[in-house]
Amino acid sequence: MKSEEITEKKVYKKLGYDSTEADEMVKSMNSALANYHVYYQKLRNYHWNVTGEDFFDLHEKFEELYDQAIIDIDDIAERIRVYGKKPMSLLKDYLKVSEIKETGTDLSSDEMLADILHDMEIMLGYFVDAVNESIEIGDLAGERMFNEMIKYFEKRHWMLTSFAMK
Protein backbone atom coordinates (compact mmCIF):
# COMPACT_ATOMS: atom_id res chain seq x y z
CA MET A 1 0.00 0.00 0.00
CA LYS A 2 1.24 3.45 -0.82
CA SER A 3 1.92 5.85 2.04
CA GLU A 4 -0.69 8.29 0.65
CA GLU A 5 -3.38 5.61 0.89
CA ILE A 6 -2.50 4.86 4.51
CA THR A 7 -2.90 8.48 5.58
CA GLU A 8 -6.36 8.68 3.96
CA LYS A 9 -7.79 5.68 5.84
CA LYS A 10 -9.96 6.30 8.87
CA VAL A 11 -8.26 5.03 11.99
CA TYR A 12 -9.30 4.57 15.58
CA LYS A 13 -8.80 7.75 17.54
CA LYS A 14 -8.45 8.32 21.25
CA LEU A 15 -11.75 9.60 22.60
CA GLY A 16 -12.38 12.28 25.19
CA TYR A 17 -10.69 15.10 23.35
CA ASP A 18 -12.09 18.41 22.24
CA SER A 19 -12.40 18.58 18.46
CA THR A 20 -14.90 19.46 15.76
CA GLU A 21 -15.40 15.76 15.05
CA ALA A 22 -16.17 14.98 18.69
CA ASP A 23 -18.55 17.95 18.86
CA GLU A 24 -20.45 16.69 15.81
CA MET A 25 -20.63 13.17 17.24
CA VAL A 26 -21.91 14.43 20.59
CA LYS A 27 -24.48 16.64 18.83
CA SER A 28 -25.73 13.58 16.94
CA MET A 29 -25.86 11.48 20.11
CA ASN A 30 -27.67 14.22 22.06
CA SER A 31 -30.30 14.42 19.31
CA ALA A 32 -30.82 10.67 19.57
CA LEU A 33 -30.88 10.95 23.37
CA ALA A 34 -33.53 13.68 23.40
CA ASN A 35 -35.79 11.79 21.02
CA TYR A 36 -35.25 8.54 22.90
CA HIS A 37 -36.27 10.15 26.20
CA VAL A 38 -39.54 11.49 24.78
CA TYR A 39 -40.19 8.11 23.12
CA TYR A 40 -39.46 6.38 26.46
CA GLN A 41 -41.93 8.55 28.36
CA LYS A 42 -44.53 8.06 25.66
CA LEU A 43 -44.14 4.28 26.05
CA ARG A 44 -44.70 4.67 29.80
CA ASN A 45 -47.80 6.75 29.13
CA TYR A 46 -49.18 4.15 26.72
CA HIS A 47 -48.28 1.26 29.03
CA TRP A 48 -50.27 2.85 31.86
CA ASN A 49 -53.21 4.00 29.74
CA VAL A 50 -53.81 1.40 27.03
CA THR A 51 -57.31 -0.09 27.08
CA GLY A 52 -59.44 -2.39 24.96
CA GLU A 53 -59.06 -5.80 23.46
CA ASP A 54 -55.32 -5.29 22.82
CA PHE A 55 -54.65 -4.33 26.45
CA PHE A 56 -52.67 -7.40 27.50
CA ASP A 57 -50.59 -7.57 24.32
CA LEU A 58 -49.74 -3.87 24.16
CA HIS A 59 -49.38 -3.34 27.90
CA GLU A 60 -46.67 -6.01 27.93
CA LYS A 61 -45.05 -4.88 24.66
CA PHE A 62 -44.85 -1.23 25.73
CA GLU A 63 -43.15 -2.33 28.95
CA GLU A 64 -40.63 -4.42 27.00
CA LEU A 65 -39.86 -1.45 24.78
CA TYR A 66 -39.41 1.05 27.62
CA ASP A 67 -37.24 -1.42 29.55
CA GLN A 68 -34.91 -1.59 26.54
CA ALA A 69 -35.14 2.16 26.02
CA ILE A 70 -33.81 2.97 29.48
CA ILE A 71 -30.79 0.70 28.89
CA ASP A 72 -30.08 2.33 25.52
CA ILE A 73 -30.56 5.84 26.92
CA ASP A 74 -27.95 5.12 29.56
CA ASP A 75 -25.57 3.71 26.95
CA ILE A 76 -25.91 6.82 24.79
CA ALA A 77 -25.36 9.15 27.74
CA GLU A 78 -22.30 7.20 28.85
CA ARG A 79 -20.94 7.22 25.30
CA ILE A 80 -21.19 11.02 25.34
CA ARG A 81 -19.18 10.98 28.59
CA VAL A 82 -16.50 8.93 26.80
CA TYR A 83 -16.06 11.97 24.59
CA GLY A 84 -15.46 14.11 27.65
CA LYS A 85 -18.78 15.91 27.25
CA LYS A 86 -21.95 16.03 29.34
CA PRO A 87 -25.12 14.54 27.90
CA MET A 88 -28.28 16.58 27.62
CA SER A 89 -30.30 15.73 30.73
CA LEU A 90 -33.14 18.20 31.30
CA LEU A 91 -36.66 17.27 30.22
CA LYS A 92 -37.31 20.82 29.00
CA ASP A 93 -34.27 20.51 26.70
CA TYR A 94 -35.38 17.11 25.41
CA LEU A 95 -38.78 18.54 24.51
CA LYS A 96 -37.19 21.48 22.66
CA VAL A 97 -34.84 19.28 20.63
CA SER A 98 -36.97 16.20 20.07
CA GLU A 99 -38.74 15.56 16.80
CA ILE A 100 -40.86 13.01 18.69
CA LYS A 101 -43.66 14.81 20.50
CA GLU A 102 -45.73 14.04 23.57
CA THR A 103 -49.32 12.85 23.21
CA GLY A 104 -52.31 12.62 25.48
CA THR A 105 -53.53 9.75 27.61
CA ASP A 106 -56.78 9.11 25.79
CA LEU A 107 -55.64 7.51 22.53
CA SER A 108 -57.09 4.22 21.35
CA SER A 109 -54.79 1.20 21.30
CA ASP A 110 -54.65 1.44 17.49
CA GLU A 111 -53.64 5.11 17.69
CA MET A 112 -50.97 4.30 20.28
CA LEU A 113 -49.57 1.53 18.12
CA ALA A 114 -49.52 3.70 14.99
CA ASP A 115 -47.83 6.50 16.94
CA ILE A 116 -45.14 4.20 18.34
CA LEU A 117 -44.45 2.77 14.88
CA HIS A 118 -44.02 6.31 13.55
CA ASP A 119 -41.71 7.20 16.45
CA MET A 120 -39.64 4.08 15.81
CA GLU A 121 -39.07 5.29 12.25
CA ILE A 122 -37.92 8.65 13.59
CA MET A 123 -35.58 6.94 16.08
CA LEU A 124 -34.10 4.79 13.33
CA GLY A 125 -33.20 7.95 11.42
CA TYR A 126 -31.32 9.33 14.43
CA PHE A 127 -29.54 6.02 14.95
CA VAL A 128 -28.46 5.95 11.29
CA ASP A 129 -27.16 9.52 11.63
CA ALA A 130 -25.16 8.47 14.70
CA VAL A 131 -23.74 5.41 12.87
CA ASN A 132 -22.67 7.64 9.98
CA GLU A 133 -21.02 10.12 12.36
CA SER A 134 -19.28 7.23 14.12
CA ILE A 135 -17.95 5.85 10.85
CA GLU A 136 -16.82 9.31 9.78
CA ILE A 137 -14.57 9.75 12.82
CA GLY A 138 -13.53 6.12 13.32
CA ASP A 139 -15.56 5.45 16.48
CA LEU A 140 -15.95 1.68 16.22
CA ALA A 141 -17.66 1.25 19.59
CA GLY A 142 -20.21 3.99 18.85
CA GLU A 143 -20.88 2.50 15.43
CA ARG A 144 -21.49 -0.93 16.95
CA MET A 145 -23.71 0.44 19.74
CA PHE A 146 -25.99 2.31 17.33
CA ASN A 147 -26.07 -0.60 14.87
CA GLU A 148 -27.35 -2.82 17.69
CA MET A 149 -30.08 -0.27 18.40
CA ILE A 150 -31.00 -0.24 14.70
CA LYS A 151 -31.20 -4.03 14.68
CA TYR A 152 -33.47 -4.04 17.74
CA PHE A 153 -35.77 -1.31 16.40
CA GLU A 154 -36.08 -2.83 12.94
CA LYS A 155 -37.14 -6.17 14.37
CA ARG A 156 -39.64 -4.63 16.82
CA HIS A 157 -41.02 -2.38 14.07
CA TRP A 158 -41.64 -5.43 11.89
CA MET A 159 -43.30 -7.31 14.76
CA LEU A 160 -45.55 -4.40 15.73
CA THR A 161 -46.46 -3.78 12.09
CA SER A 162 -47.43 -7.45 11.76
CA PHE A 163 -49.50 -7.19 14.96
CA ALA A 164 -51.26 -4.07 13.63
CA MET A 165 -52.44 -5.98 10.54
CA LYS A 166 -55.12 -7.90 12.43
N, C-alpha and C positions, 0 to 999 in steps of 0.2 A: 504494500500500500504506500502511496506517495505521502510525504509529510503534509502536503496541503489538504489531503483528504482526511487525515487524522485530526487536524485542527478544526475541521468543519463538523465533525461528529458531535452529537450531544453526549455529554458525559455526566456521571453522577457528581453532584456538587454538595458541599457541606451546607447544611441548613442552619437557620438561625441567624443569618446575616441580613443586613439592611441593603436591599438592592431593588431596582425597578422590577425585576423578575419576581422577587419574593412578594413585593407589594401587589402585583397583579394576581399572583396565586392566592394570596390572602383575601383580596377583594372577591375573587371567584368563590372561595370557600365560605366567606361571610354571606354572600348572596344565597348560596345553597343552605347555609345554616339558618338564615332568617326564614326562608321558605319552608324549610323542614320543621321549624318550630311552630309555625302557623298551621301547617299540615298536621303535626302531632296533636295540637290542641283541638283541631277540628275532629280528629279521630276520637279523642276523649269525649267531646260533645256528642258525637254520633253514637258512640258506645253507650253512653248514659241515656240517650233520648230516642233510640230506635224503637219503633213499635211495629205491630202488624205481623203478618204471617212469616216474614223473614227475620223476626226478632232473634231467634236462637242462632241462626247462621251468621247474621251480620254482627250481632253483639259479640260473638266469639271472634269473628274475623277482624273487626275493628280493634279489639284488644290485642290480637296477635300483631297487627300492623303498628300500633302505638308502642308495644313492647320493643319491637325492632327499631322503631324510630328513635327511641330514647338512647339506645346503644349507638346508633349511627350518629346522632347529634353529638354525643360525647366524643366519638372518634374524630369528627370534623373539628370540634373545638380544640381537642388535644393536638390535632395536626397543625392547626394555626399556631399553637404554642410552640411547636417544633420550630417554626419559622421565627420565633422570638417576638411574636406579636400577641395581642390580646384579642380573643374572639368577641364579636358582638354578643351582648348578653342581656340587653334590656328589651322587654316586651314592646315598649313604644317604638324602639328602633326596628325591631323585627317587622312590626306592622307597617312602618314607613317604607321599608325596603322590599318587602315580600310582594311578589306577583300573586301568590295565593292569598285569598281574602277570607275573612271570617264569614260565617253564616249563622242563621238563627237556630233555634232548638226545635222548630216545628215542621221540619221537612219530612216528607214521606220516606220510607226506606228506599224506594226507587230513586228519589231525588238525591238522597245521601250517597247511594252507590254511584250514580252518574257523576256527582260532584267529586267524589274521591278518585274515580277513574280519570277525570279531567286533571285533578291535582297531581296525580301520579305522572301524567304526561308532562306537566310543567316541571316536576322534580327531575324527571329523566333529562330534560334539557339542561338543567343546572348541573347535573352530574356529568353529562357529556362535556359541557364547558370546562368543568374542573379537570376532567381527564385530559382534555386538549391542552390546558394550561400546564398540567403536570408533565405531559410529554414534551412540551415546548422547553421547559427548564430542566428536564432530566430528573424529575422527582418520581422515582420508581415506586416508592411506597404509597405516595398519594395517588398515583395512577392505579395501582392495584386496589386500594381502598375504594375509590370511586367506581371502578369497574365491578367490584363485588356488589356495590349498591345498585348499579345498573342491572346486574344479573337478577338480584332479588326483586326489584321493582318490575322488570319485564315479566317475570314469571307470575307475580301476584296480579299484575294488570291482566294478563291472559286469563288467569283463573277467575278473577272477578268479572271480566267481560263474558266469559262462558256462563257464569252464574246468572248474570243479568239477562241472558237470552232464554229465560224460562218460557 
